[in-house]
Each structure stands twice: as structure tokens, then as C-alpha cells.
Amino acid sequence: VSHQRTDWISIHSRICHLLIPVLGPQPCFHSEKDRKDGKEQLLRRQESLIALALSTAQGFVWAGKPLEAIPAALQALHFSSRVFGSGSMQLVPIYLLLAEASTGTGRLRQAAKYLSQAQWIVLQTPDCSAALQSKLHRGLGLFSIAEGNLDQALYHLANDVYLATAEFGLNSVEVSGAYLNMANIFFHQNKMDAANSLYTEV
């Protein structure tokens, strides 16, 4: 019952009205044009559902409610897999969000599985953007912090800085997240010169 309540609060109360036209029986079309229009309309509905589920999950993560984020992110993953395929780049941000939410609830083993899925897709995509690779390294870095492996975390966050800089430029706001996480690590290690330098950079 508690799982159902969490699921309802998280996402189903928001998407119930969208599920019937997407999951229900599709109308029978008589012409090729009608069939094409019907498929395009179904795709638009699915993409709208994915966007709503993903933004809802992200909102819960930002609000510090990782448990509520998971059902919404799983809905986004389910429909993205249906629309784009299980090895699609569109799934990577969802896997990273699921990993972050799982880490936030203390489910590190589950988070590791989601990160592995995201990493596998990125490795299978030679033309993967530096921006997405940066997000992957940030996710791996945050996971390493949760595990207490700070050296591994610094390695991934340094890659995050490098890739975000390559994509957005040295003084872009996108780089600041990795700097902040690295600064926090140096602060906890009592390496104040490095920490203060990075805080200043942020």
C-alpha cells in the first residue's frame, strides 16, 4: 500500500489521463495518410508523457525527495525504451537520474546498476556528446562520494570539468557543479587551499 501511495503521489496522479490514449487500443485507420498521422500523434503523446515524468522526477530530486522521484523516473524510462529503444542515448539522462535518486535513498547497489547501464550506452555510442559524457562522470563522481571512495570521485569529477569545459567553455555555469563537488571533497580532506581555490572558481 505504501508503494502504491508513493507511486500515486510521485507520478500517476499526473499522468493517468495521458495513459489511456497511449496504452489503450489504437483506432483503426483506413488510409495511409491517416495511419501516418495516427502514428505521429501517438509519438507526440508518448514524448509528452516522457517529458512530464522526467521533469517531475527531477523536481523531486531537487526538492530532496529521492524516494518520490523513483516512480516518475521509472515511467520515463519505460516509455523512453518503448519509443527510442533500450540502447538509445535518450535513456542516459534517465538512468543518471535514477542513480542519483537511488543513491539518495541509500540503495547503492541499485544506483550502481543504473550507472552501469548509462555507461554502457555511452561506450556504445562513438559520437556521444561531451555534455552527456560530462553528466555521466558527474553521476559516477557523486556515486563514488556516497561510497566513500574520494580518490575515484575526484577522478570522475576532473573528467566532468574537462568535458564540460570542452562543450561549454571554461567560464560556463555548467562547469561549476563539478568544481563545487571537488571543493567539498578537498574541504572534508582538510586541504583548504585547494578547496578555497575551487570555491572561488565556483
Salt bridges, closest charged atoms under 4 A:
ASP7 OD2 - HIS12 ND1 2.61
GLU32 OE1 - ARG35 NH2 3.26
ASP37 OD2 - LYS33 NZ 2.91
ASP160 OD2 - ARG138 NE 2.54
